[in-house]
Amino acid sequence: MKYYLISLNGYGEMFKKKFNNISLFSYAKKDHFDTIATSGRWGYLCLGKALERGYYKLFDEEKNFPGEAYIRGWKDITKLGGKTFFLGRFMAQSEGKIIEENVNISKKEIIELLNILSDNCKKFNFFLKNTLPILEFQKEFLQEEITFPDNMKNKEFTLNLYRNKELEDIKNLIVSSISILENHPVNKVRQDLGEMQANLLWLWGMGRYKKAPDIRDTSKKELFYLPCEEHNLPLPEFLGFKRTDTIKNLPDNSLIWINSAVDKRSNYSVWLKQFERLDREVIAFLVDEYNGGICRALFIFDGFISPDIEIKNCWAPFFYLSENIGRIRFRKKFKDSSFLLKLLLE
């Protein structure tokens, strides 16, 4: 038996968006998915407010979550000696209000701005994961959650700062970044060109070193991970899933995590085409295996259109496909997401 976990980041929005009182999801040409749509069970799964934390809870207790900064940079962080890590995002603010939560600046500009803020790495070290800054501090700060950057537009940033006194250094770094960045040559040039200034550094996603749970040992399954887009979810590999380019010819008794994510900057027609491609290239093979009686699958249509946003509605639609579905007394809602994964793997 093979076991498929298909996480579809942002696809939950396709059920909410309607045209002529019909959901956007229904407009997708998904012949292969439609052939199994009546064979499984639909329900709702409680994931929580944030992408990485939500999926981590499928496999381990939330209290063990090492933080978004650690999850996204773990391959590099394991080589460093820092104690606390933060994700960084350059924003544009005016009179204390965020007018752009993600200023489009080059890798070179990011490094120049971080160098001045860090006093040439005397205050903190940093490295870039693609163009995402990860800041390293030698102090072990007290854990405190803060507003995610994609939730910050049109908000007063001072009302969303860290409140714990032990995080005063981080709070001061954010506040002081305004006066330091306003007159930086990078922003002077951007102002002359009529471009948005990157005049505030926001820090969130605090993380610390924690050993990943041994999912392979606890599940007694071989672990594989197939990302469907270029910018993949780093969590599966942190948890020990081995990256693969295809789901064909994978061994029996495998747990296979397939991840696809919509781009919030694209339009709905692109979302539809993306799911249709997934249906042709991935789900078609899965359906053949299901018809052959050799696989189970759990599709999760979550509402996370970005890993840097928190959502209010934590309930994600899911579709559960199993050979013994008729013999299971099945819930409509699963508050404990790990219970549903255990049901898949039993």
Secondary structure, DSSP 8 states (H G I E B T S, - for coil): -EEEEEEEETTTHHHH-EETTEEHHHHS--HHHHHHTTTSEEEEEE--SSHHHHHHTTTS-GGG---HHHHHHHHHHTTS--SEEEEEEEEEEETTEEEESS----HHHHHHHHHHHTTTTTS-EEEEETTEEEEEESS---------GGG-TTSBGGGGS--SGGGHHHHHHHHHHHHHHHTSHHHHHHHHTT-----EEEEEEEE-------HHHHHTSEEEEEESSSS--SHHHHTT-EE-S-STT--SSEEEEEEEE--TTS-HHHHHHHHHHHIIIIIHHHHHHHHTT-EEEEEEE---S-TT---S--EEEEEEE-TTGGGS---SEESSHHHHHHHHH-
